[in-house]
Amino acid sequence: MPLDLRLAILAVTLILAFTIYKVLSKRIIPVKYSFLWWLAVVVLLILVIIPDVLIWFATKLGFQTISNLVVGVFIVILFFITISLTVIVSAQKKKITLLIQEVSILKEKIK
């Protein structure tokens, strides 16, 4: 893997790790929502530290260049993060609906 590609991936990984750390330290998001982001950081670090893994995957999956595989890995990571966020939003929507119903019932009891 070319050195400039490794450095670019490392830079993105460090920026992502720093951003996650700052968001967690300011308590903007709970820790449980950061696990998938930390997993993305670990995967990217493994790809930078052991570039042969990336080369092996690129040849096995039929990618012509390693940079195409890197873009593919980013897309897969973002796909899983999107699914995770969709699950979280769906659960919160159910809770909000339940709370609205409970508040409506309580308002009716007060009248």
N, C-alpha and C positions, 0 to 999 in steps of 0.2 A: 504494500500500500504506500502511495507517495506520502512523503513527509508533510506536505502542505495540507493534504486531506486529513491526516491524523491530527495535525494542529488545529484545523478547523473544527473537527469533531470534539477535540478536547476543549476548545474555547466554548463551544455551545454547551457542552456538558458542565463546565465550571459555571457558566452564567446561569444555567438551569438550577444547579445545586445551590448557588448563592441566592437565587430568587426564592426557591423553596424554603431555605433557611430563614430568610428575612420575613416571608409571609407567615411562617410558623412562629417566629419569635415575637412578631407583633400580634399574634393570635387572631389573624384575619381568617384563617381556616383551621378547623380541628385537625389533630394529628392523623386521625383515621382516614381523612380525605387525601393525605399526602403520600400514602404508601405507594400508590401506583406511579406517582411522579418520581419517588425515590427509586423504584424499580427501573424506570426509564434511565435514570442517572447511572445505575449499576450496569445496565446493559450497554450503555454507551461507553462507560469506562472499560468494560471488558473488551469491547471492539477496538478501543485505542491501545490498550495494554497488550492484547494478543491479536495483532492484525491477521495472523494466519487463519484464525477462525472466520474472519470476514472473507478472506480469499477462498477458503474451503467452501463456505456457503455460496459464494458467488459462482463458483464453478459447478457445484451440485445443483443449484437452482437455475442455471443457465443464463445468468447475467453476463453481459459482455464486458462491462466495466464495473469496478468496485463502487464508483460513485453512484451508479444506478441502484446498487444494493443498499447503499447508505440511505438514499432517498426512500427506498422501499421500507427499510427498517423504521425510519422516521414516520412514514405513513402508518405502519402497523402499530407503532407506539401510540400515535395520536388516535387511531381507531379504538384501541382499548381504553384510552382515557375518555374518549367520547362515550363509549358504552357505559363506563363507570359513572360518568356524570349524568347520563340519562337515567340510570337506575336510581341515583340519589335524588334527582328532580322528581321522578315518579313517586318515590316514597314520600317525599315532602308534600307533593300534591295531595296524596291520600290523607296525610296528617292534617293539612289545611282544610280539606273538605270535612273531615271529622270534627275539627274544631269549630268550623262555621255551623255545622249542624248542632253541636252542643251549645254554642252561644245562642242560637235561635231558640232552642228548647228552653234555655234559662230565661231568655227575654219573655217568652210566652208565660212562664211560671210567675214571673214578677208582675205581669199585668193582671 
